[in-house]
Amino acid sequence: MLGFKRFRNAAITLSRIELVHRIRKGQFGLAKLGLKDATAPAVWEDVLSA
C-alpha cells in the first residue's frame, strides 16, 4: 500500500477502524441509539449516520 494522499482520508479511515473496535468490545453506547440487540451491519449504518 502506498499510503493515503490526504491526511483527512487517513484520519477518517482510522476513526472508522477504531469505531469498529469499540463496537466489538461493547464500549460504544448502543442503548442510546436503541440498537441493543441489532446486527453488526445495522449498528454500523446507524452509528455512521449519527
C-alpha positions in Angstrom: 0.0 0.0 0.0 1.4 3.3 -1.0 -0.4 5.3 1.7 -3.0 8.0 1.8 -2.8 11.0 -0.4 -4.5 13.3 2.1 -4.4 13.4 5.8 -8.1 13.8 6.1 -8.7 10.4 4.3 -6.3 8.7 6.7 -8.0 10.3 9.7 -11.4 9.2 8.6 -10.3 5.6 7.9 -8.5 5.3 11.2 -11.5 6.7 13.1 -13.8 4.2 11.5 -11.5 1.3 12.3 -11.3 2.5 16.0 -15.1 2.7 16.0 -15.5 -0.9 14.8 -13.1 -2.0 17.6 -15.2 -0.1 20.2 -18.4 -1.6 18.9 -17.0 -5.1 19.1 -15.7 -4.6 22.6 -19.0 -3.2 23.8 -17.6 0.2 24.6 -20.0 2.2 22.3 -23.3 3.2 23.9 -25.7 1.3 21.7 -28.6 1.7 24.2 -28.8 5.4 23.3 -29.4 4.5 19.7 -31.9 1.8 20.5 -29.7 -0.9 19.0 -29.0 -3.2 21.9 -29.8 -6.4 20.1 -29.2 -5.3 16.5 -26.9 -7.0 14.0 -23.5 -5.5 13.2 -24.4 -4.0 9.8 -27.4 -2.3 11.3 -25.3 -0.9 14.1 -22.6 0.3 11.6 -25.2 2.2 9.5 -26.8 3.8 12.4 -23.6 4.8 14.1 -22.2 6.4 10.9 -25.4 8.3 10.3 -25.5 9.7 13.9 
